[in-house]
Amino acid sequence: MAESLGQTLLLVEDDLELAELTKEFLEGEGFRVIHELDGKAGRDRILAESPDLVVLDIMLPGLNGYTVCQEVRPTYAGPILFLTARDEELDEILGLEMGGDDYMTKPVQPQLLLARIRALLRRASVGHQQTDANRVVLGDLTVDARRREVHLADQQIELTTFEFDLLWYLCGRVGEVVSRQDIYQALFHYDYDGLDRSVDVYISRIRQKLGGDDASFSIKTVRGVGYLLAATHS
């Protein structure tokens, strides 16, 4: 429980009974939990208080979860975990495309929810530690782990917590093919099941934010294996 002390979670859920049970459980694990019933109030609370993590339903009155996530992402870099009754693969992909960090379908076991929340918070915490981590420069791309900043030429690129963690993981292995299994174990802390497309979506988002493959670097997909971040030559 000690690792949870002082951390604030925002739960945006319109099912009052489920919200109360979830809130009670998470508070019992040492978290401070704020609850909002609708999307607009959830969005405003995220922007006003910047909680450590957001658990966000999709089907909400006012604004749906996708819209909330999309609207807060320009300024909120913390983890967003979608928790929803929708279990279609396209819903999961859309949630990740909108800026979500993880996606779980209801009903969910409380201990599994807790494990996912703690994993997301650990990644965010490790990423924000002030260390002597190196900068990686590939042509016009500069990735600074200490400041958690990415620059392309003279423009700063805004990445979510997980997008940055994934890019930095690849930066530590420039020129090497990194398997999906390695990525899942390092960043998700569980094995790749051969079906999950989450990392593919994150890679696609990173490429889009970096403007595709620059002449001086590229993130290549190695079919059936994984990914390769490499310096190239114009």
Buried (B, 14 or more C-beta within 10 A) or exposed (E): EEEBEEBBBBBBBBBEEBBEEBBEBBEEBEBBBBBBBBBBBBBBBBEEEBBBBBBBBBEBEBBBBBBBBBBBBEEBBBBBBBBBEBEEEEBBBBBBBBBBBBBBBBEBEBEEBBEBBBBBBEBBEEBEEEEEBEEBBBBBBBBBBEEBBBBBEEEEBEBBBBBBBBBBBBBBEEEBBBBBBBBBEBBBEEEBEEEBEBBBBBBBBBBEBBEEEBEBBBBBEEEEEBBBBBEEEE
